[in-house]
């Protein structure tokens, strides 16, 4: 495994990190606690040192289920890994409203520390604010408290609703309020490309997520695929699914040599994106982790292949 420095945090992060959303609920079909722990151990023993989670990765009756799984899995090896979690969104909030304020960040950090069985968080992200007016002024007092106390080392912004919030990330980076930005980036969605380039001047660390486009770049979805109610992709119509499948087919030329399937190709293409420090895989099991590891260890794509893939994308497909 090769490692990059995560911007001005100076944290050495594996080129592939493990995202744990699937370990917290059924959004991607569900993973048992034991299978989740085994997958995390497999990732760690193969060089992955970055693990991403959130209180939101839970259920309507329990926040942070994925944090609990991760905490159990990393017991005894905490000092050897980097943990990212988030604040501001909780699945137990009935109306789904965000809570980007001082009171909530203080409580959320303590709750996450308990679930993760640790006394510090490496990177704490604002979890997908959709609008600037969701951020209350006193949240920065809370951030100062959790950082000064040693409970949190670095602050990040996990971006959603990109075109309404990218300027917020730019300003926060300029004002030295954040150290890391987490963006959606994949063969199917390149809308954050200019932001990645611009933030490198500070330098703010860049974490890429949804690199398999919620599974459409995994190679396992076709026109006959039926998504169970309650899973993330059940929101799409038959025509929307078909459009994504047709677009993915155009990228199959990347499957060659070290790269043996579409999932590996999709991950490698993001690893090769200039400015990206680490790429989150949402792998649910050892096989999917092995695909991510193969992508990380494969030869880089040529600049011509990357330019061709970029030219083949007819539009940016929406993110989760």
Secondary structure by P-SEA (a helix, b strand, c coil): cbbbbccccccccccbbbbcccccccccccccaaaaaaaaaaaaaaccccccccccccccccccaaaaaaaaaaccccccbbbbbbcccccccccccccccaaaaaaaaaaaaaaacccccccccccccccccccccaaaaaaaaaaaaccccbbbbbcccccccaaaaaaaaaaccccbbbbbbccccccaaaaaaaaccccbbbbbcccccccccccccccccccccccccccccaaaaaaaaaaaaaaccccccccccaaaaaaaaaaacccccbbbbccccaaaaaaaaaaaacccccaaaaaaaaaacccccccc
